[in-house]
C-alpha cells in the first residue's frame, strides 16, 4: 500500500467559478462489484449534486478544499482529502485512510465516514447504476 503515501492529482470539471467532480461507478454484471467514487463534505456528509452527467450513474458535485473523495476499486478502498485546487482545475488528493480486501483501516479513518463508505460499496455493486448513492438533489434556485 506504499503508493497511497503520495498525493494524487485528479482533473476536475470547471463550471464557471466552481470546480466539480463526479460521483460515478457501478457494476456491469449483476452480483459483481464494479468501481465507484463518491464525494463528501469535510466531515464525511453528503453534498448536493449540480446535475447528472452524460454517462449513466454520474452526478456532478461541486468540491472545495477540505472535501473528501472516496474510491473503491477491488480490492482497495481509499479515503482522500482535497488539499488544493489549481487554477487549471487540477485537484490534489491527499490520502487519509485506506484498506485492502475489507481488512482493518490504515491511516486516519473516522467512524463519521461509515455512511459514505457504505454508499461507496452500494454504488460499486449497483448493476447499471442510474442514481446517486451519496449525494443530495440539486438545490432549488428561488427567483
C-alpha positions as CSV (number, residue, x, y, z in Angstrom):
1,X,0.0,0.0,0.0
2,X,3.0,2.3,-0.3
3,X,1.5,4.1,-3.3
4,X,-1.0,5.7,-1.0
5,X,1.6,7.7,0.8
6,X,1.8,10.2,-2.1
7,X,-0.7,12.9,-3.1
8,X,-2.7,12.2,-6.3
9,X,-3.8,14.7,-8.9
10,X,-7.3,14.4,-10.4
11,X,-8.8,16.6,-13.1
12,X,-12.0,18.4,-12.1
13,X,-14.7,20.0,-14.3
14,X,-14.9,23.8,-14.3
15,X,-18.4,25.2,-14.0
16,X,-18.0,29.0,-14.0
17,X,-16.1,29.8,-10.8
18,X,-16.8,26.3,-9.3
19,X,-14.9,23.1,-9.7
20,X,-16.8,19.8,-9.6
21,X,-16.0,16.0,-9.6
22,X,-18.3,13.1,-10.4
23,X,-19.9,10.6,-8.2
24,X,-19.6,7.7,-10.5
25,X,-19.4,4.0,-10.9
26,X,-21.5,0.9,-10.7
27,X,-21.4,-2.8,-11.7
28,X,-21.6,-4.0,-15.3
29,X,-22.7,-7.5,-14.2
30,X,-25.3,-8.5,-11.5
31,X,-23.7,-9.6,-8.3
32,X,-20.2,-8.4,-9.2
33,X,-18.6,-5.4,-7.6
34,X,-17.6,-2.7,-10.0
35,X,-15.7,0.6,-9.3
36,X,-17.1,3.6,-7.6
37,X,-16.3,7.2,-6.4
38,X,-18.4,9.3,-4.0
39,X,-17.8,12.8,-2.8
40,X,-18.4,14.1,0.8
41,X,-18.0,17.3,2.7
42,X,-15.0,17.7,5.1
43,X,-16.9,15.8,7.9
44,X,-18.0,12.9,5.6
45,X,-21.5,14.2,5.0
46,X,-23.5,14.4,1.7
47,X,-23.3,17.3,-0.7
48,X,-25.8,18.5,-3.3
49,X,-25.1,17.5,-6.9
50,X,-25.4,20.1,-9.6
51,X,-26.6,17.9,-12.5
52,X,-26.5,14.4,-13.8
53,X,-23.6,13.6,-16.1
54,X,-23.9,12.3,-19.7
55,X,-23.0,8.8,-18.6
56,X,-25.4,6.7,-16.6
57,X,-24.8,6.9,-12.9
58,X,-22.6,10.0,-12.9
59,X,-23.6,13.0,-10.8
60,X,-21.5,16.3,-10.9
61,X,-20.8,17.6,-7.4
62,X,-19.1,20.9,-6.6
63,X,-16.0,20.5,-4.5
64,X,-13.7,22.7,-2.4
65,X,-10.5,22.3,-0.4
66,X,-11.2,20.0,2.6
67,X,-13.8,17.9,0.9
68,X,-13.4,14.1,0.9
69,X,-13.2,11.7,-2.1
70,X,-13.9,8.0,-1.5
71,X,-12.8,5.5,-4.2
72,X,-13.4,1.8,-4.5
73,X,-11.6,-0.5,-7.0
74,X,-11.4,-4.1,-5.9
75,X,-9.7,-4.9,-3.6
76,X,-8.9,-1.4,-2.4
77,X,-10.9,1.3,-0.7
78,X,-9.4,4.8,-0.4
79,X,-10.4,8.0,1.5
80,X,-8.7,11.1,0.2
81,X,-9.0,14.8,1.2
82,X,-8.8,17.6,-1.3
83,X,-5.9,19.7,-0.2
84,X,-5.5,22.1,-3.2
85,X,-7.3,23.1,-6.4
86,X,-5.2,24.7,-9.1
87,X,-6.4,27.4,-11.4
88,X,-6.3,24.9,-14.3
89,X,-8.8,22.7,-12.5
90,X,-6.5,20.0,-11.1
91,X,-7.5,18.7,-7.7
92,X,-4.8,17.5,-5.3
93,X,-5.9,14.5,-3.2
94,X,-4.1,13.6,0.0
95,X,-4.5,10.1,1.4
96,X,-6.4,9.9,4.7
97,X,-7.2,6.2,5.1
98,X,-7.2,3.0,3.0
99,X,-7.8,-0.7,3.3
100,X,-7.4,-3.8,1.2
101,X,-9.9,-6.7,1.0
102,X,-12.1,-5.2,3.7
103,X,-9.5,-5.6,6.4
104,X,-8.7,-3.0,9.1
105,X,-8.3,0.6,8.0
106,X,-4.8,2.1,7.8
107,X,-4.2,5.8,8.3
108,X,-6.8,8.1,10.0
109,X,-10.2,6.6,9.4
110,X,-13.0,8.1,11.4
111,X,-16.4,6.5,12.2
112,X,-18.1,9.5,10.7
113,X,-17.0,8.2,7.2
114,X,-19.1,5.0,7.7
115,X,-22.1,6.2,5.7
116,X,-20.0,7.4,2.8
117,X,-18.1,4.1,2.7
118,X,-21.3,2.1,2.8
119,X,-22.8,4.2,-0.1
120,X,-19.5,3.7,-1.9
121,X,-19.9,-0.1,-1.8
122,X,-23.5,0.1,-2.7
123,X,-22.6,2.2,-5.7
124,X,-19.9,-0.3,-6.8
125,X,-22.4,-3.1,-6.5
126,X,-25.3,-1.3,-8.2
127,X,-26.0,-3.0,-11.6
128,X,-26.2,-0.5,-14.4
129,X,-26.4,2.2,-11.8
130,X,-28.6,5.2,-12.7
131,X,-28.9,7.1,-9.4
132,X,-26.8,8.9,-6.9
133,X,-25.9,6.9,-3.8
134,X,-24.3,9.6,-1.7
135,X,-25.5,13.0,-3.0
136,X,-28.4,15.2,-2.3
137,X,-30.6,16.5,-5.1
138,X,-29.8,20.0,-6.6
139,X,-30.8,23.0,-4.5
140,X,-33.8,24.8,-6.0
141,X,-32.9,28.3,-7.1
142,X,-35.6,30.7,-6.0
143,X,-36.2,33.8,-8.1
